[in-house]
């Protein structure tokens, strides 16, 4: 695809990912925890595809490069739910550092072998998590029976960590949008191509306290007025 086509595709994926987050948030508020979890996983899968496109085309977007290219990862794994989710959660490992918190980073010094081993272990953990997320997504949509014959229904799924997982997914999607904003401001000779709508959409989920404070500032007295 061309860089222009890739940009349109990337923005559509990010728009869908952010919309899935807001839909999941609505379902969470309605205590439909299974379906909220399923939509959260789907949002992360869309993010995974967007990351593959971003990695392939960000330099072209900076320089007005019109060279068409193939996104190999998308061509090879675009139908794989676990591969797309895996890409998203590995990217999400950078979230704490993105906001300046380096406390979770392993202190391995200059030991290259140790870094390689840590990376290999994290990839294995992420692959297991991707498989579990795909199963959770299916359980949130479909009625089934387990190996003992017990009925499994989306309506019986408890809240668990659904709220925390949803907020993390929103923040990881937000992270890529912010990086794209920074890229355009700092590195691109091309015109600015806003994603503010998608960022704004995520705020009630990614930063609910900040959103509530900002809403009160913009509309003081709304709570007292019943608005």
C-alpha positions in Angstrom: 0.0 0.0 0.0 1.1 3.6 -0.4 1.9 5.8 2.5 -1.4 7.7 2.0 -3.4 4.5 2.0 -1.4 3.3 5.0 -2.2 6.5 6.9 -5.9 6.2 6.1 -5.8 2.5 7.3 -3.9 3.4 10.4 -6.3 6.2 11.4 -9.3 4.0 10.8 -7.8 1.2 13.0 -7.0 3.7 15.8 -10.5 5.2 15.5 -12.1 1.8 15.8 -9.8 0.8 18.7 -10.8 3.9 20.6 -14.5 3.4 19.8 -14.3 -0.2 21.0 -12.8 1.1 24.3 -15.7 3.5 24.8 -18.2 0.8 23.9 -16.6 -1.5 26.4 -16.8 1.2 29.0 -20.5 1.5 28.4 -20.9 -2.3 28.8 -18.8 -2.2 32.0 -21.1 0.5 33.4 -24.1 -1.8 32.6 -22.3 -4.7 34.4 -21.9 -6.7 31.2 -18.4 -7.7 32.2 -17.9 -10.5 29.7 -18.8 -8.5 26.7 -16.8 -5.5 28.1 -13.8 -7.8 28.3 -14.3 -9.1 24.8 -14.4 -5.6 23.3 -11.3 -4.7 25.2 -9.5 -7.6 23.6 -10.8 -6.6 20.2 -9.6 -3.0 20.7 -6.1 -4.4 21.5 -6.2 -6.5 18.4 -6.9 -3.5 16.2 -4.0 -1.7 18.0 -1.7 -4.6 17.1 -2.5 -4.1 13.4 -2.1 -0.4 13.7 1.4 -0.9 15.3 2.5 -3.0 12.4 1.5 -0.3 9.9 3.0 2.4 12.1 6.4 0.7 12.3 6.5 0.3 8.5 5.4 3.8 7.5 6.2 6.3 10.2 9.4 7.4 8.4 7.6 7.7 5.1 4.9 9.9 6.8 7.7 12.1 8.1 9.4 12.7 4.7 6.5 12.7 2.2 7.9 9.5 0.8 5.4 8.1 -1.7 7.0 4.6 -2.0 4.5 1.8 -1.7 5.4 -1.2 0.5 4.1 -4.3 2.0 3.6 -4.6 5.8 5.0 -8.1 6.2 3.6 -8.7 9.7 0.1 -7.6 8.6 0.3 -9.9 5.5 1.5 -12.9 7.6 -0.5 -12.4 10.8 -3.4 -10.1 10.0 -5.9 -12.9 10.6 -4.3 -14.2 13.8 -6.1 -12.9 16.9 -3.3 -14.0 19.2 -0.5 -12.4 17.1 -2.3 -9.1 16.9 -3.0 -9.1 20.7 0.6 -10.1 21.4 1.9 -7.1 19.5 -0.3 -4.8 21.5 0.6 -6.1 24.9 4.4 -6.2 24.1 4.0 -2.5 23.1 2.1 -1.9 26.3 5.1 -3.0 28.3 6.5 0.5 27.6 3.5 2.3 29.3 5.1 2.9 32.7 8.3 4.2 31.2 6.3 6.4 28.8 4.9 8.3 31.8 8.3 8.4 33.5 8.1 5.4 35.9 11.1 3.2 35.5 10.7 1.3 38.7 9.6 -1.9 37.0 12.5 -2.1 34.7 14.9 -5.0 35.5 18.4 -3.9 36.6 20.5 -6.1 34.4 23.3 -3.7 33.7 25.3 -4.4 30.5 24.8 -8.2 30.6 23.5 -8.7 27.1 22.7 -12.4 27.7 20.6 -11.5 30.7 18.7 -8.9 28.6 18.2 -11.5 25.9 16.9 -14.0 28.4 14.5 -11.4 30.0 13.2 -10.6 26.5 12.7 -14.3 25.7 10.8 -14.9 28.9 8.6 -11.8 28.4 7.7 -13.0 24.9 6.7 -16.4 26.3 4.6 -14.8 29.0 3.0 -12.4 26.5 2.2 -15.4 24.1 0.4 -17.2 27.0 -1.5 -14.0 27.9 -2.5 -13.6 24.2 -3.9 -17.1 24.1 -5.8 -16.6 27.4 -7.2 -13.2 26.2 -8.5 -14.8 23.0 -10.3 -17.5 25.0 -11.7 -14.8 27.4 -12.9 -12.8 24.3 -14.8 -15.9 23.1 -16.3 -16.6 26.5 -17.6 -13.0 26.6 -19.6 -13.5 23.4 -20.8 -17.1 23.3 -22.6 -19.6 25.5 -20.7 -22.8 25.8 -20.1 -25.8 28.1 -16.9 -26.7 29.9 -15.2 -30.1 29.8 -17.4 -31.2 32.8 -20.6 -30.2 31.0 -21.2 -27.1 33.1 -22.9 -24.3 31.2 -20.8 -21.2 30.5 -22.6 -17.9 29.8 -21.3 -14.4 29.2 -23.9 -13.1 31.7 -22.3 -15.2 34.5 -18.8 -13.7 34.1 -17.8 -11.7 37.2 -16.2 -8.3 37.1 -12.7 -9.6 37.9 -10.0 -7.2 36.6 -12.1 -6.0 33.7 -12.1 -2.3 34.7 -8.3 -2.3 35.3 -7.7 -4.1 32.0 -9.9 -1.7 30.1 -8.1 1.3 31.5 -4.7 -0.2 30.7 -5.8 -0.9 27.1 -7.1 2.7 26.8 -3.8 4.1 28.0 -1.8 1.9 25.6 -3.9 3.1 22.6 -3.5 6.6 23.9 0.3 6.1 24.1 0.5 5.4 20.3 -1.7 8.4 19.5 0.5 10.7 21.7 3.7 9.3 20.0 2.2 10.0 16.6 1.4 13.6 17.8 5.0 14.0 19.0 6.3 12.5 15.7 4.4 15.0 13.6 5.4 18.0 15.9 9.1 17.0 16.1 10.1 15.0 13.1 7.7 15.5 10.2 7.9 17.9 7.2 4.4 16.8 6.3 1.2 18.7 7.4 -0.1 17.9 10.9 -2.8 15.2 10.7 -4.8 15.4 14.0 -5.9 12.5 16.1 -7.3 14.7 18.9 -10.8 13.2 18.5 -9.5 9.7 19.3 -7.4 11.0 22.2 -10.4 13.0 23.6 -12.6 9.9 23.3 -10.3 7.8 25.4 -9.9 10.3 28.3 -12.9 9.2 30.4 -11.5 5.7 30.5 -7.7 6.3 30.4 -7.7 9.1 33.0 -11.1 9.2 34.7 -10.0 11.5 37.6 -8.5 14.1 35.2 -11.6 13.8 33.0 -13.9 14.4 35.9 -11.9 17.4 37.1 -11.7 18.9 33.6 -15.5 18.4 33.1 -16.2 20.2 36.4 -13.9 23.1 35.4 -15.6 23.4 32.0 -19.1 23.1 33.4 -19.0 24.2 37.1 -22.1 23.5 39.1 -23.4 20.8 36.6 -23.7 18.3 39.5 -25.8 20.7 41.6 -27.9 21.5 38.6 -28.5 17.9 37.9 -26.8 18.1 34.5 
